[in-house]
Amino acid sequence: MEKENISLSQLLTLLINFLLGSAIVVGIGGDAKNDAWIAIGVSTFLGIGVIWFYHTLSNRLEGKNLFQLMEFCIGRKPAIFLTFLYIIYFIYISSRVVRDFGELMASAIMPNTPIEVVSITFSLLMGYVIYLGIEVLARTSEVFTPYLFIFYLLLAIFLFASGNANIEQIQPILGEGVTPIFRTLFKDLIFFPFGELIAFTVIFSSVTNKKYSLRFSFIGVGIASFLLMIASFLMIITLGVDSMLRSNFPLLSTGRNISVGNFIERIDAIVVFIMMLGIFVKGTIFLFGGLKGLEYIFQLPYRYFVLPISTLVALFSVLISIDFADHIQEGLKMVPYYLHLPFQFCIPVILFIFLLWKQKKKRSS
């Protein structure tokens, strides 16, 4: 199969945008209330541990992705079955990500546009970019990420300049102790967004400079966590905890509070750009993971499957739930325990144990 390469800077920007993804659209850490920004800051160490595990797993066998590691550990036939399950998981999560963007556009930005139109357009765009190759997605992420930082800075400046940011709204700090923070860490944040980095086990094998890839992965997770923490902080001091938790898209609601001299206001475009870039990168990487699984099973280049799978993602994104409330509830109640836990941690940990055992056995023989 064709070998694709991405640089360290491209890996860095992919990680940043992937972790922002839908996390910045719907908001994270809400269970910690006023201390949500602290929970996200502490979760940086959790994210670094998760990315270390996935990176170590991927690099135990040089140039092999997750599916090829499965074959080495348990043989091709069992690996095909497990790969099929991961294909379903990756496509399902990609569909959920597209649904997040579809709801954002259909309910808050373009209310007269059917969500089906948004979903099919966005899914086909993801499919087109990944058809051109993971290198094209990486270059796209690399080109647009500087604008992400500029827009983040402008958003913060405009919020404070408009006078709508009230720093007192973060109080009381640790009003309920550290229990809500640790509950949020291990109940929510470990799965979403950090556990979703499992998708990078099909990308690490394409990184050109393996020597420094782990270091850049740590930096990427750190930067993304910092941006998520700043976003959470801005949402709390602008909206207040109650309004933030009630809002479907709290960062967008935060941006709509900006009014500087009755001249700079309603800067929805800046907020939507920040959200769209992350959603696009995250959805496309999960789509790529599903396509690489099909490539492994059928021994055909993944580009053969791009159009039908992209269309399937669009279809599932619409049928996945009846409305946005149902979509969010499904993501909070079912997905973490029935999908994220086994596919993000249980199977990879068992696979890692098998891999260590097989390599030790091979060396001893």
N, C-alpha and C positions, 0 to 999 in steps of 0.2 A: 504494500500500500504506500501511497505517496507520503513522504516525510515532510511535515510542516514545522517551521521554526518560529519562535517568538523570543524577543529580547527580554532582558531583565526589566527595563523601564516599561515595556508593554505588559509584562506580568504584574508589575506594581500597579499600573492603572486599571488593569482588569480586576484585580483584587479589591481596589478601592470602590470602583463602580458596582461590582457584584455585591459587596456587603451593604452599600447604600441601598441599591435596588428597591425592592418593595418595602424594606424596613423604614425608609424615609417617607414613603407614601402614606402608610397606615399608622406609623409611629410604633415605637417599642418601649418596653420598660414601664408601661402605664400602671402596673400593679404596685410599683414602688411609689406612686403618686409624686409628692414634692421631691422625692429623692431619686426619681427616674434617671436624671442625668448622672447621679453618683453611681447607680447600678450599672449604667452603660460604661462609665469610666472604669469601674472595677472589672467589668466583663472583658476589658482589653486583655488581661492576663489569661482569661479563659479562652479567648480567641487565639492567642498566641500558642497555647497548649494544643488546641484543636488543629491548627494549621501545621504545627510541628509533627503531630501524629500522622496526618494525611501525607505530608511531604516525605516523612521517613518511610511510610508504607510504600509510596510510589517509587522511591529511589532505592529500595532494596534490590530490585532487578533493573539494571540500566536500560532505559529506553522502552520500558513496558508500561502500559496503562492498566487501569483497574481490572479490566476484563482479561487481559493477558496474565495478570498476576493470579487471577482465579484459576486459570487453566494450569498454571505451574503448581498451584497448591492442591487442587482437588481433581484435576483431569478435565478433559474437554467436555464430556457429556454433562456432568454436574455443573460445570462452568457455564454452559449454554443456558441451562435452566435458570441459574442465578442471574445471568446477564439479562435474560428476558424480563425477570422481575425488576431489575434496575432500569431497563428501558421504560417500563410502565411508570416507575417512580419518577424518572427524569422528565418524561413527557407530561406527566400529571402536574409536577411542580412548575414546569414551563407554562402550562395552561393556566395555573393559578396566578402566575406573575402577569401574564397577558390580561387576565380578568381584572387584576388590580388596576392596570393602566386603562383598560376599557371603562371601568367604573368611574375612574377619575375624569376621563374625557367626557363620557356620556352624561354624568350627573353634575359636574362642576364647571367644565370648560365649554363643551359643545352639547348642550342639553337637547337640541333638536336632531342630533345625529344618532341613529340607532347604534347600540353597543356592538351589534353584529358587524357593522361596517368598520368600526374601529378595530375590532379583534382580527378580522380577516386581513385588513391592510397591514396592521402591525406584524402579524404572524408571517405574512408573505415577505415583508421587509426583512425580518429576522432570517427567514429561509434563504433569501437572495444573498445576504451578506455571508452566511455560513457556507453557501454554495461556492462563493468565491474563495473561501478558506478561513481558517481560524486566524491566519496572519492578517487578513483584512479587518476582521473584528478587532484584533489587537491594535492595529494601526489607527483605526477609527477611535478607539478608546484613548489612545495616546494623544491624538490630535485634539480631542474635545475636552480632556480632563483639565487643562489649564483654565478654560472658561468656567468649569465647575467651581474652582477655587475663587475665581474673580467674582462670580455671582454669589457665592456664599458670603464673601466679605462685604459685598454691596448690600446684601440682605440684612446682615448684622448692623451695618452703619445706618441704613435707612430706618431700621426699627428703633434704634436709640435716638436718631435725629428727629423722628416723628413724635417722640415723647410717650409712645404707647407701651414702652417696656417698663415694667415696675419690678425692680429687683427684689422687693420685699415679698413677692409672691412665692419665692422659693422657700420661705420660712414656714414652719419650723424645720430646720435641717435635722435629719435623723429623729424626727418627732416620735416615731414608733420604734426606734432602735434600728438595729441592723437586720432584724428578721425579715422584713419585706424585701430588702435588697438581696439577701441570699436566696429567698424564695423565688424572686424574679430571675436571678442568675441561673438557677438550676432547673427551674420549671419552664422558662421561656427562652431566655437569651442563648442558652447553650444549643438549642435546636434552631432558633431563628434569631439572628441570621448566621451564626458561626458554624453550626453543624452542616448547613447547606454547602459549605466549602468542600464537601465530598465530591462535588462536580469537578473540582480541580484535579482529582486523581486521573482524569483523562486528558489533562492539559500539561501537567508537570513534565511529562515525557517529551514535550515539544520545546521546552526551554533550552536555549543554546548553551548558556553558561551555568552549568549545574553547581559549580563551586560556590557561587554567591546567591543561588536562587532561594535558599532558606532565609538568608539575611533579608533579602528584598521582600520575601513573603511576610516576615515579621513586621517590616516597615509598613507594608501595605495594610495589614490588619490594624496596626497602631494608628495610622492616619485615618482610616475609615471609622474606627471607634471614636477617635477624637471629633470627627465631623458629626457623627451621630450624637455624641454627647453635647456638642454645641447646639445642634438642632433641637434636642430635647430641652436644653436650658432656655433657648430663645422662645420655644413654645410655651413653657411654664410661665416665664416672666411676662409674656405678652397676653396669653389667653387665660392663665390661671389653670389649676389642675382640673377643676370640674368641667370647664369648657373644652379643655384639651381632650379629656376622656370622652366627651360627648361628640366631638367632631369626627367625621369619617376621614377627613384629610387634614390633620392638624397643622402641618407645615403650610399648606395652601391658605388655611384660615389665618395663620400668623402673617403671611405675606399680605393678605388683604387688609390688615390693620394699618399698613403703612400709608401715611399721608404727610408729606413734607412740604409745608408752605402751600397746600392745596394745588401743588404742581406735580410732584412725584408721588403717585398713588396707583393702586391696582396693578402692581407689578407682577401679575400672574405669570407672565411669560418667563420671567427669571426662575420662579419656583418650578414651573412645569418643565423647564429645561433640565434643572437639577434632577427632578424625578424621572424624566423620560430617559436620560442617559443611563442611569442606574438600572431602570427596568429593562431597557433594551439589551444591555450587556448581560444582565442576569438571565433573562429569558432565553437569549441566544446561546449562552454557555450550557444551560440545562438541555436545550434542544440539541446542541452539539454532542452532549453526553449520550443522549438517546440514539443519535445517528451513529456514533462510534460503536455502540452496542450492537446495532444492526449490522454494521460493517464486520464486526467480529464474528457474528453468528453466520452470516451468509457469504463471508469472504469476498465481498464486493465493495468498491469505494463508496463511502457514505453519501456521496453526491447523488447516487441513484435514488436515494430515499428522501431527499430534501423536500420536494414538492408535496408528496402525499403526507408526510409527517407534519409539515408546516400547516397544511390544511386541517389535519387532525387536531393539532394544537388549537387552532382557531375555533373548531367545532366544540372541543371539550371546554374551552374557556367560557363559552356561552352556556353550555349545558351543565356545567359543574355545580351550579347552585341556582336557586330560583331568584334570589336577589342579593344585594350586597351584605345585608345583615346575616343571611344564611351562609354566605361565603366566609365572612369573618368568624362566625361561630364554628364552622367546620374547621377553619384553620387553627382555632384556639383549642377546641375540645378533642377532635379526632386525629388530625394530621400529626401532631407531635408524638403521640404515644403509639399509634398504629402504623405510622410510616416513618417519621423521622428517627425514632429510637432504634428500630431494627436496621434501617438502611444507612443511617449516619454513624452508628456506633456498634451495635451488636455484631453485625456481619463483618465490618472492617476489623474489629478486635479479634474475632475468631480467625479471620483470614491472616492477620498479622502473626498470630500464634502458630498457625500452620506454616507460614512462610519461614519463620525463624527455625521451626523444627525441621523443615525440608532442607534448608540451607545448612543447618548443623549436621544433618544426616549425610548430605552430599559431601561436606568437607571431611567428615570422619571416614567415609568410604574412599 
